[in-house]
Amino acid sequence: MSATLEKVPATIITGFLGAGKTTLVRNVMAQAGGRRIAIIVNEFGSLGIDGEVLKSCGIPGCEEENIVELANGCICCTVAEDFLPTMQALLDRPNPPEHILIETSGLALPKPLIKAFNWPGIRSRVTVDGVVTVVDGPAVADGRFADDPEEVERQRAEDPNLDHDNPLAEVFEDQLGAADLVVLNKADLLHEDAIARLKAEIAGHLPRQVKVVAARDGALDIAVLLGMGAAAEDDLAARPSHHDGADDHEHDDFDSFVVPLPEVPGPEALVEMLAKVAAAHDILRMKGFANIAGKPMRLAIQGVGTRFTHGFDRAWAPGEARQGQLVVIGQTGLDKAAIAAAIAAGTAD
């Protein structure tokens, strides 16, 4: 048996905000069939929404002891402080996991995380089985997270004093550049011709031949997602990044904060109001939970731009405070006071 096969395989699941990473993880766990899989969930901001969603999904393997949350910091910037101790603790368990899933923040650059697998203490024990990049198909179709490099260069030539940097595009391109598999998610919201066009466009951004597969709700066979054997930590040169040569990167381009939600009479009016607030303030992402009057179940809310989904995910636990909370993520400069005031006014009726 090779040294790589003796290591515990880890799959890094990356992708932009709201692409569907947590849903994909849930689908993997639903197919685990008793395999010991540990999950590390990293979020940008102090409120761990995605980890809470996984813990309450009711799927065997998603119990709290199998999910580790690293909140309030991008995993690619807190490798030594958070990630390495977490990996060592998982590997040192009496029954260590047979596979590890790592769901990164939507703002994370995957390459520094891949590099971390070469650190002493874990290199001999774990390997990156593959990097799965989840893409929000409708968002990319709308051009929200993709740039036209030729057009940028034309503008730069016309006015070299302009700053054409696009941090969203850099994050998106770095996530594609690290991929061993690209999942074009939410394909059910796209026409077949649009899917074919997006596959071709994404392939044009990839530095090497990588499969691009369409999916609905992150639903793919576990055999497609796990068992790639990529050993990505030994293949860094083939995974270019905008930040190659830099010691670290900054997240000053993004900001997040938490807004409390009071009890509301119904989900439809709440989601409609949140979509209007997102449009008015150019918010990238909203996610959280709400308390609906007279309902024993908690309402989970997921918003990407002005597109929202919602559904009751679990019953409020006995003695649990039925307090709604919403994480708001956007580019630096968000008017937090105005956004909080708008949400408060929209839930006051």
Beta strands, then each sheet from edge to edge (+ up, - down):
strand 1: 8-15
strand 2: 37-42
strand 3: 67-70
strand 4: 99-103
strand 5: 126-136
strand 6: 181-185
strand 7: 211-214
strand 8: 254-261
strand 9: 285-291
strand 10: 297-304
strand 11: 307-315
strand 12: 324-331
sheet 1: 3+ 2+ 4+ 1+ 5+ 6+ 7+
sheet 2: 8+ 12- 9+ 10- 11+
end
